[in-house]
């Protein structure tokens, strides 16, 4: 599959069509339920079917909203989508074939307030007063060399060098209206993620689970992958040697093989 603005636009168009259809069908579901509300309310099986149908219709709508977020980076979208998938698995287990936690997506990062490391606690930019915080962020975003250095530190030695278009993909999410304030809010409050109790609830669900991490991921403590696998009831995690936080970029074939194994387990369990 290709990359770049054309692919992003194609997925955006797909999300608009899917979201529109899901929204329309959700509205029709509410009409149907309201016309037979007494019968449905008095029948446990019908209530369950109506609830599951609502989840199945709302999920594509929520995914479409995430996919058309203006300027969002691929890593940010990945984290939101994994967190949403895990939440849906908890709400409607029968509608999810399997769950994979890749690079800690759906979990808090170490640099945020609630911490992704085992010990918890992360850095915050709140000690830098304004307007210096915003000035520093803008200086970083204007420098191609700094963006390349951050990317290389997070991705590792096997990642391809960033082109000008690649640099723009990482810079653009921070240049949309409200992004600067949101970045500092994330550092202060943490990224959207599943709490420990939610992870532990996944362990009791029947679908297969998988955890894939870069063995040298700087965002998580060395035992974080095994800890996550134990919490969600997954087998031993797949640790990719010499990989860091962006394994889809550095080791796409290894990640694809792990996804195929999870899909095969899901097919075998049906």
KABELDA-V311222 format. One record per residue. N is the residue number from 1. SS is DSSP state (helix for helix, strand for strand, loop for the rest). Layout:
BEGIN
n={N,N}
ss={SS,SS}
END
This chain:
BEGIN
n={1,2,3,4,5,6,7,8,9,10,11,12,13,14,15,16,17,18,19,20,21,22,23,24,25,26,27,28,29,30,31,32,33,34,35,36,37,38,39,40,41,42,43,44,45,46,47,48,49,50,51,52,53,54,55,56,57,58,59,60,61,62,63,64,65,66,67,68,69,70,71,72,73,74,75,76,77,78,79,80,81,82,83,84,85,86,87,88,89,90,91,92,93,94,95,96,97,98,99,100,101,102,103,104,105,106,107,108,109,110,111,112,113,114,115,116,117,118,119,120,121,122,123,124,125,126,127,128,129,130,131,132,133,134,135,136,137,138,139,140,141,142,143,144,145,146,147,148,149,150,151,152,153,154,155,156,157,158,159,160,161,162,163,164,165,166,167,168,169,170,171,172,173,174,175,176,177,178,179,180,181,182,183,184,185,186,187,188,189,190,191,192,193,194,195,196,197,198,199,200,201,202,203,204,205,206,207,208,209,210,211,212,213,214,215,216,217,218,219,220,221,222,223,224,225,226,227,228,229,230,231,232,233,234,235,236,237,238,239,240,241,242,243,244,245,246,247,248,249,250,251,252,253,254,255,256,257,258,259,260,261,262,263,264,265,266,267,268,269,270}
ss={loop,loop,loop,loop,helix,helix,helix,helix,helix,helix,helix,helix,helix,helix,helix,helix,helix,helix,helix,helix,helix,helix,helix,helix,helix,helix,helix,helix,helix,helix,helix,helix,helix,helix,helix,loop,helix,helix,helix,helix,helix,loop,loop,helix,helix,helix,helix,helix,helix,helix,helix,helix,helix,helix,helix,helix,helix,helix,helix,helix,helix,helix,helix,helix,helix,helix,helix,loop,loop,loop,loop,loop,loop,helix,helix,helix,helix,helix,helix,helix,helix,helix,helix,helix,helix,helix,helix,helix,helix,helix,helix,loop,helix,helix,helix,loop,loop,strand,strand,strand,strand,strand,loop,loop,loop,loop,loop,loop,loop,loop,loop,loop,loop,loop,loop,loop,loop,loop,loop,loop,loop,loop,loop,loop,loop,loop,loop,loop,loop,loop,loop,helix,helix,helix,helix,helix,helix,helix,helix,helix,helix,helix,loop,helix,helix,helix,helix,helix,helix,helix,helix,helix,helix,helix,helix,loop,loop,loop,loop,loop,loop,loop,loop,helix,helix,helix,helix,helix,helix,helix,helix,helix,loop,loop,loop,loop,loop,loop,helix,helix,helix,helix,helix,helix,helix,helix,helix,helix,helix,loop,loop,loop,loop,loop,loop,helix,helix,helix,helix,helix,helix,helix,loop,loop,loop,loop,loop,strand,strand,strand,strand,strand,strand,strand,loop,loop,loop,loop,loop,loop,loop,loop,loop,helix,helix,helix,helix,helix,helix,helix,helix,helix,loop,loop,loop,loop,loop,strand,strand,strand,loop,loop,loop,loop,loop,loop,helix,helix,helix,helix,loop,helix,helix,helix,helix,helix,helix,helix,helix,helix,helix,helix,helix,helix,helix,helix,helix,helix,helix,loop}
END
